[in-house]
Amino acid sequence: MRFLIIFLLLITCASCEDDVVVKPHAALRLRFPTPVYSEVKMDCPFVFKQNEYAQVSVNKNCGVKVDYPNMKATVFLTYIETDRTKMDAQLIEAERLALNHQPKAINIPQSQYVNPDKKTYGTFYEINGNAASHGQFHLTDSIKHFVTAALYFDTKPHFDSLLPAIEYVRNDMRMMMETMEWRN
């Protein structure tokens, strides 16, 4: 009788274990709407095309704020009317602002943009890493117009987690550069 009770207890204890279920590997997949671009309507010395998904606001000094509310991202554009004597200093300052992120950045690849037909010349900075800004550019006609832009997220910078959103907004920033035209 003792052996029967011990045997039943052992079988009961052994059968109470949970089955191990192997779960498939999963990753968060962020989906953003396919961009649809239209020209921003504003009374400024420049125009550009912007993703209709974003909300654009313009202040009286032609400073433009492009918000992506679902991503908590904002692109700030600053317009400066200038002249040739100040152009070198403004180019140096724009580069300094982008390269100030080097201590936190992994790298900052730069790409030059030249469009002689639209008289637009500039540089795009991809700031990779846990820096405050993840993309910046400056654009000029090299005579009297100068625009800078910077991308910021309203969150602690985690580059790997933000990368899909960063790339989405960087593509929009490139579209801003490529479609910007000066109104003389």
TALINBEL-V235799 format. One record per backbone hydrogen bond with DSSP energy under -0.5 kcal/mol. NH is the residue of the N-H (numbers start at 1). CO is the residue of the C=O. E is the energy in kcal/mol with one decimal. If there is no record, write none. Layout:
[[NH | CO | E] [NH | CO | E]]
This chain:
[[5 | 1 | -2.1] [6 | 2 | -2.6] [7 | 3 | -2.5] [8 | 4 | -2.1] [9 | 5 | -2.2] [10 | 6 | -2.3] [11 | 7 | -2.1] [12 | 8 | -2.3] [13 | 9 | -2.5] [14 | 10 | -2.4] [15 | 11 | -1.7] [16 | 13 | -0.9] [17 | 14 | -0.7] [21 | 19 | -0.5] [22 | 20 | -0.6] [23 | 21 | -0.5] [30 | 28 | -0.7] [38 | 50 | -2.0] [40 | 48 | -2.8] [42 | 40 | -0.7] [44 | 42 | -1.0] [47 | 181 | -2.1] [50 | 38 | -2.9] [52 | 36 | -3.1] [54 | 51 | -1.4] [55 | 67 | -2.7] [56 | 54 | -0.5] [57 | 65 | -2.3] [59 | 63 | -2.6] [62 | 59 | -1.7] [64 | 77 | -1.9] [65 | 57 | -2.9] [66 | 75 | -2.9] [67 | 55 | -3.2] [67 | 65 | -0.7] [68 | 73 | -3.0] [71 | 68 | -1.2] [72 | 68 | -1.1] [73 | 68 | -1.7] [74 | 152 | -2.8] [75 | 66 | -2.6] [76 | 74 | -0.5] [76 | 150 | -2.6] [77 | 64 | -3.3] [77 | 75 | -0.6] [78 | 148 | -2.8] [80 | 146 | -3.0] [82 | 80 | -0.5] [82 | 144 | -2.8] [86 | 83 | -1.3] [87 | 83 | -0.9] [88 | 84 | -0.6] [90 | 86 | -2.0] [91 | 87 | -2.5] [92 | 88 | -2.3] [93 | 89 | -2.2] [94 | 90 | -2.4] [95 | 91 | -2.2] [96 | 92 | -2.4] [97 | 93 | -2.4] [98 | 94 | -1.6] [99 | 95 | -2.7] [100 | 96 | -1.3] [101 | 98 | -1.2] [102 | 99 | -1.8] [103 | 100 | -0.5] [104 | 101 | -1.0] [105 | 101 | -1.7] [106 | 128 | -3.7] [107 | 128 | -1.1] [109 | 126 | -0.7] [111 | 124 | -2.2] [113 | 122 | -3.1] [115 | 120 | -2.7] [118 | 115 | -0.6] [119 | 115 | -0.9] [120 | 115 | -1.9] [121 | 140 | -2.3] [122 | 113 | -2.8] [123 | 138 | -1.6] [124 | 111 | -2.8] [125 | 136 | -3.7] [126 | 109 | -2.5] [126 | 124 | -0.5] [127 | 125 | -0.8] [127 | 134 | -1.0] [128 | 107 | -2.4] [128 | 126 | -0.9] [130 | 104 | -0.9] [131 | 129 | -1.1] [134 | 151 | -1.2] [135 | 151 | -0.6] [136 | 125 | -2.1] [137 | 149 | -2.0] [138 | 123 | -1.7] [139 | 147 | -2.7] [140 | 121 | -2.3] [141 | 145 | -1.3] [142 | 145 | -0.6] [146 | 80 | -1.2] [147 | 139 | -3.0] [148 | 78 | -2.2] [149 | 137 | -2.6] [150 | 76 | -1.7] [151 | 135 | -2.7] [152 | 74 | -2.8] [153 | 132 | -0.6] [154 | 72 | -3.4] [155 | 153 | -1.6] [158 | 156 | -0.6] [162 | 158 | -2.4] [163 | 159 | -1.3] [165 | 162 | -0.6] [166 | 162 | -2.8] [167 | 163 | -2.7] [168 | 164 | -1.8] [169 | 165 | -2.5] [170 | 166 | -2.8] [171 | 167 | -2.0] [172 | 168 | -1.4] [173 | 169 | -2.4] [174 | 170 | -2.4] [175 | 171 | -1.9] [176 | 172 | -2.2] [177 | 173 | -2.3] [178 | 174 | -2.8] [179 | 175 | -1.8] [180 | 176 | -0.9] [180 | 177 | -0.6] [181 | 47 | -2.4] [183 | 45 | -3.1] [184 | 182 | -0.6]]
